[in-house]
């Protein structure tokens, strides 16, 4: 009875621990699903930002092409202006119509230069807008990087919790094996004078050792039963000596009392063995269910670990692509700013030359 109470206590503890582990597993599953949703949102946002960066790159390339055209046009105007200045110096005494023609050309050049200045101002304004948009994109990228770092930390903490749950699961399986061995030691109680047969639990790998242990327990309980029979016989003999009735009358009742006592002891032990047998069957059923659920939980944990590793690899790949895009955009913007600066200086010099000529 004490062994059964201890076994029930162990099973209650195991059931409580298993319920706790299942609750933790459910919490981890919800956390993983949330992380998957967040990672999906981050991937979608990253895709949109990548598309926006590609559009900005295309616009920058277009502006670079227009900038080169403008540079060529300004260089051509500069050459024309130099030729006109040389021509005006060499032919200052030409007729009036030549001066009118030169003034007309100067007016055309000035108008063309004014148009280019306006176009350059528009380009500068567009560059400012694109720079502001690029700053916003970079700020958003930094925010996404921060969120990715936070999600990475969350995944690491979830992995640590999964490792803890796995260790706890291993301890629980070890305890289940110990309880299975304890239940196996009680199988000897079911082998008595009755005709009941007990199905052995086949989950243990050492079946031969278990059979030897069961035979040992069977011999132990048989010995206890013989001791009880001998003690009952001694009590009957003492009662026979103390009796004051004639020997012929006392003999019959003593034998009858001994038989009755033996039947009571046999019936009591048979009843206890039946109860232990039923309790053992219930315990084996619970043990089988617990082990199946533990296996299912272990498989779920392995799947979660695999998913987390895949997400970590995807996140590293996204970080690498993002870094490449940032480097490319930085180089393109820097080159474009240098080109705009050179073009602005050329236009200022050309304007000064026209002003000095007038």
C-alpha distance (Angstrom), angle and dihedral (degrees) to the residues before:
residue distance angle dihedral
X1 . . .
X2 3.80 . .
X3 3.81 89.5 .
X4 3.80 90.1 52.1
X5 3.81 91.4 48.9
X6 3.80 90.1 49.7
X7 3.80 90.0 47.9
X8 3.81 91.7 49.1
X9 3.79 89.4 49.3
X10 3.80 90.8 51.7
X11 3.79 91.1 48.9
X12 3.79 91.5 49.6
X13 3.80 90.1 51.6
X14 3.79 90.8 47.0
X15 3.80 91.1 48.7
X16 3.81 91.2 50.1
X17 3.80 92.0 48.1
X18 3.79 91.5 46.3
X19 3.82 91.5 50.1
X20 3.79 88.6 50.7
X21 3.80 91.5 50.5
X22 3.81 91.1 48.3
X23 3.79 90.2 51.7
X24 3.80 89.7 50.0
X25 3.79 90.0 48.4
X26 3.81 91.1 52.5
X27 3.80 90.4 49.9
X28 3.80 90.2 49.6
X29 3.80 91.1 49.1
X30 3.81 91.1 52.8
X31 3.79 90.7 46.9
X32 3.79 91.5 50.4
X33 3.81 91.4 49.3
X34 3.80 90.1 50.7
X35 3.79 90.2 49.5
X36 3.79 90.0 49.4
X37 3.81 90.8 52.6
X38 3.81 91.2 47.3
X39 3.79 91.4 48.4
X40 3.80 89.8 49.4
X41 3.80 90.5 52.1
X42 3.80 90.1 47.8
X43 3.78 91.6 50.0
X44 3.81 90.8 50.5
X45 3.81 91.5 47.8
X46 3.78 90.0 47.0
X47 3.80 90.3 51.4
X48 3.81 91.2 51.4
X49 3.79 92.1 47.8
X50 3.78 90.5 47.9
X51 3.81 89.8 52.8
X52 3.82 89.6 48.6
X53 3.80 90.1 50.9
X54 3.79 90.3 51.1
X55 3.81 89.9 52.1
X56 3.79 90.4 49.8
X57 3.80 90.1 49.7
X58 3.80 90.5 51.4
X59 3.80 91.1 49.8
X60 3.79 90.6 47.7
X61 3.80 90.1 51.0
X62 3.80 89.9 49.7
X63 3.79 91.5 49.5
X64 3.79 90.1 47.6
X65 3.80 89.9 54.1
X66 3.80 91.5 49.2
X67 3.78 89.4 46.2
X68 3.79 90.9 54.7
X69 3.81 90.1 49.4
X70 3.78 89.4 50.6
X71 3.79 91.0 49.5
X72 3.79 90.9 52.2
X73 3.80 90.5 47.9
X74 3.79 92.7 49.2
X75 3.80 90.4 48.0
X76 3.80 89.4 51.4
X77 3.81 91.0 49.4
X78 3.78 89.7 48.4
X79 3.78 90.7 53.2
X80 3.80 91.2 47.8
X81 3.79 90.2 49.4
X82 3.78 92.2 50.7
X83 3.77 91.2 49.9
X84 3.80 91.5 48.8
X85 3.78 91.4 49.0
X86 3.81 91.5 51.0
X87 3.77 90.6 45.5
X88 3.80 92.2 49.6
X89 3.80 91.7 49.9
X90 3.83 93.6 48.0
X91 3.80 96.5 44.5
X92 3.80 104.6 36.6
X93 3.81 90.0 133.7
X94 3.80 97.3 54.3
X95 3.78 121.4 120.0
X96 3.80 124.3 -75.9
X97 3.79 94.3 -101.0
X98 3.82 90.0 61.3
X99 3.81 90.0 54.3
X100 3.79 90.6 49.2
X101 3.77 90.4 50.2
X102 3.82 90.3 49.8
X103 3.81 91.6 49.3
X104 3.78 89.9 49.4
X105 3.77 90.8 51.8
X106 3.80 90.1 47.6
X107 3.79 90.5 51.9
X108 3.79 90.9 50.5
X109 3.79 91.0 48.5
X110 3.80 91.6 47.7
X111 3.80 91.0 49.5
X112 3.80 91.0 48.0
X113 3.79 90.0 48.3
X114 3.80 90.9 49.6
X115 3.79 89.9 52.6
X116 3.77 91.0 50.2
X117 3.80 90.6 48.8
X118 3.81 90.1 52.9
X119 3.78 90.4 46.7
X120 3.79 90.0 49.4
X121 3.81 90.3 51.2
X122 3.78 89.5 51.4
X123 3.77 89.8 49.5
X124 3.79 90.6 50.2
X125 3.79 90.3 50.5
X126 3.78 90.6 49.1
X127 3.79 90.0 48.4
X128 3.80 89.7 52.1
X129 3.79 90.9 51.3
X130 3.78 92.0 48.0
X131 3.79 90.7 46.8
X132 3.79 90.1 52.9
X133 3.79 90.2 47.9
X134 3.78 90.0 47.9
X135 3.81 90.3 51.2
X136 3.79 89.4 52.6
X137 3.80 90.3 49.7
X138 3.80 91.3 49.3
X139 3.80 90.6 49.1
X140 3.79 89.8 50.8
X141 3.80 89.7 48.6
X142 3.80 90.5 52.7
X143 3.80 89.5 50.3
X144 3.80 90.2 50.7
X145 3.79 90.4 48.9
X146 3.79 90.0 52.2
X147 3.79 90.9 49.3
X148 3.80 90.3 47.5
X149 3.81 89.4 52.2
X150 3.79 90.9 50.2
X151 3.79 90.8 48.9
X152 3.79 89.7 48.7
X153 3.80 89.9 53.3
X154 3.79 89.6 48.1
X155 3.79 90.7 51.0
X156 3.81 90.4 50.2
X157 3.81 91.0 51.6
X158 3.81 90.0 47.9
X159 3.78 89.9 50.8
X160 3.79 90.3 51.8
X161 3.79 90.0 50.1
X162 3.81 90.2 48.7
X163 3.80 90.0 51.1
X164 3.79 89.5 50.3
X165 3.79 91.1 49.2
X166 3.81 90.1 47.8
X167 3.80 91.0 52.9
X168 3.78 89.9 47.0
X169 3.80 89.7 48.7
X170 3.81 90.3 52.3
X171 3.80 90.0 50.7
X172 3.79 89.7 49.4
X173 3.80 91.4 50.7
X174 3.81 89.3 49.9
X175 3.78 90.0 51.7
X176 3.80 90.1 48.5
X177 3.80 89.5 53.7
X178 3.81 89.7 50.4
X179 3.79 91.2 50.2
X180 3.80 88.9 47.3
X181 3.81 88.8 56.1
X182 3.81 90.0 48.6
X183 3.78 90.4 51.8
X184 3.79 89.1 48.9
X185 3.81 89.8 56.4
X186 3.77 89.2 57.9
X187 3.78 94.1 54.3
X188 3.84 89.3 88.0
X189 3.78 89.6 68.7
X190 3.78 90.8 67.9
X191 3.86 93.9 59.4
X192 3.84 104.2 83.6
X193 3.80 139.2 121.9
X194 3.79 89.9 -65.6
X195 3.79 122.5 92.7
X196 3.83 96.2 -117.2
X197 3.80 118.1 124.8
X198 3.82 123.6 -159.0
X199 3.83 122.2 -143.1
X200 3.79 109.2 -129.8
X201 3.81 118.1 -127.2
X202 3.77 108.0 -112.8
X203 3.82 98.9 -163.2
X204 3.84 93.1 94.1
X205 3.77 116.9 91.6
X206 3.85 95.1 -150.7
X207 3.81 99.4 65.0
X208 3.81 95.2 156.3
X209 3.80 92.9 54.4
X210 3.77 89.4 48.1
X211 3.82 92.1 52.3
X212 3.81 90.4 50.8
X213 3.79 89.9 49.2
X214 3.79 91.5 49.9
X215 3.80 91.4 50.4
X216 3.78 89.3 51.3
X217 3.80 91.0 51.4
X218 3.80 90.0 47.2
X219 3.81 91.4 54.7
X220 3.79 89.8 46.8
X221 3.78 94.1 54.5
X222 3.80 92.1 43.2
X223 3.79 88.6 54.0
X224 3.79 90.2 49.9
X225 3.77 89.5 50.5
X226 3.83 91.7 51.5
X227 3.80 90.1 48.8
X228 3.79 90.0 53.0
X229 3.79 90.2 50.2
X230 3.82 91.6 50.5
X231 3.80 91.3 47.9
X232 3.77 90.1 50.0
X233 3.82 89.4 51.4
X234 3.80 91.6 51.5
X235 3.79 91.5 50.9
X236 3.79 89.3 50.9
X237 3.82 90.9 51.2
X238 3.80 92.0 51.1
X239 3.75 90.9 50.7
X240 3.79 89.0 50.1
X241 3.83 92.1 54.0
X242 3.81 94.1 47.5
X243 3.80 94.4 47.9
X244 3.82 114.7 110.3
X245 3.73 96.0 -162.4
X246 3.79 123.2 100.2
X247 3.76 116.2 -78.2
X248 3.74 94.0 -116.6
X249 3.84 91.9 55.2
X250 3.78 96.2 39.9
X251 3.78 95.7 50.7
X252 3.77 95.8 64.2
X253 3.84 96.8 47.9
X254 3.84 92.0 44.2
X255 3.77 92.4 54.0
X256 3.78 91.2 44.3
X257 3.80 91.8 48.7
X258 3.81 91.3 49.0
X259 3.79 91.0 50.9
X260 3.78 91.1 47.7
X261 3.79 91.3 48.5
X262 3.79 91.3 49.2
X263 3.78 91.5 50.0
X264 3.81 90.8 49.7
X265 3.79 92.2 50.3
X266 3.79 90.9 45.9
X267 3.79 91.7 48.1
X268 3.80 92.3 47.2
X269 3.80 92.9 50.0
X270 3.80 91.2 45.0
X271 3.80 90.2 52.3
X272 3.81 92.0 48.9
X273 3.78 91.2 47.8
X274 3.81 90.5 50.4
X275 3.80 90.5 51.2
X276 3.79 91.6 48.3
X277 3.79 90.5 47.6
X278 3.81 92.4 53.0
X279 3.80 91.2 45.5
X280 3.81 89.7 50.3
X281 3.80 91.5 51.5
X282 3.80 91.1 50.6
X283 3.79 90.7 47.6
X284 3.80 91.7 50.3
X285 3.79 90.2 50.8
X286 3.80 91.4 50.7
X287 3.79 90.8 45.9
X288 3.80 91.9 52.9
X289 3.80 90.7 49.6
X290 3.81 92.1 47.9
X291 3.78 92.7 49.6
X292 3.81 92.1 49.3
X293 3.79 91.2 50.3
X294 3.81 90.7 46.9
X295 3.81 89.9 53.4
X296 3.79 90.3 49.6
X297 3.79 90.7 49.5
X298 3.80 91.0 49.2
X299 3.82 90.9 52.1
X300 3.79 90.5 49.4
X301 3.80 90.7 51.2
X302 3.80 91.1 50.7
X303 3.80 90.5 51.0
X304 3.81 90.4 50.2
X305 3.80 91.2 50.5
X306 3.81 90.8 50.7
X307 3.82 92.1 49.3
X308 3.80 91.7 49.4
X309 3.79 91.9 50.8
X310 3.81 90.9 50.8
X311 3.82 91.4 49.4
X312 3.80 90.4 49.1
X313 3.81 90.8 53.7
X314 3.81 91.7 48.2
X315 3.78 91.0 49.0
X316 3.81 91.8 51.4
X317 3.81 90.2 50.4
X318 3.82 91.0 50.3
X319 3.81 90.4 49.4
X320 3.80 90.5 52.1
X321 3.82 92.7 49.7
X322 3.79 90.9 47.1
X323 3.80 91.5 52.3
X324 3.81 91.0 50.5
X325 3.82 91.1 51.0
X326 3.79 91.7 49.0
X327 3.80 92.0 51.5
X328 3.82 92.5 47.8
X329 3.80 93.1 48.7
X330 3.79 91.8 48.2
X331 3.81 91.8 53.0
X332 3.82 93.2 46.2
X333 3.81 94.3 48.7
X334 3.79 92.5 46.9
X335 3.82 92.3 50.8
X336 3.77 91.5 47.2
X337 3.79 92.8 50.4
X338 3.80 90.2 51.1
X339 3.80 91.3 51.1
X340 3.81 91.9 49.0
X341 3.80 90.3 49.8
X342 3.81 92.4 51.9
X343 3.81 91.8 46.5
X344 3.80 91.7 50.0
X345 3.79 91.4 52.4
X346 3.79 91.2 50.2
X347 3.80 92.2 50.8
X348 3.81 91.4 48.5
X349 3.81 91.3 51.3
X350 3.80 91.1 48.2
X351 3.80 91.1 50.2
X352 3.80 90.8 50.4
X353 3.79 90.9 51.2
X354 3.82 92.0 51.1
X355 3.78 91.1 47.5
X356 3.80 91.4 50.2
X357 3.81 91.5 49.5
X358 3.81 92.9 52.5
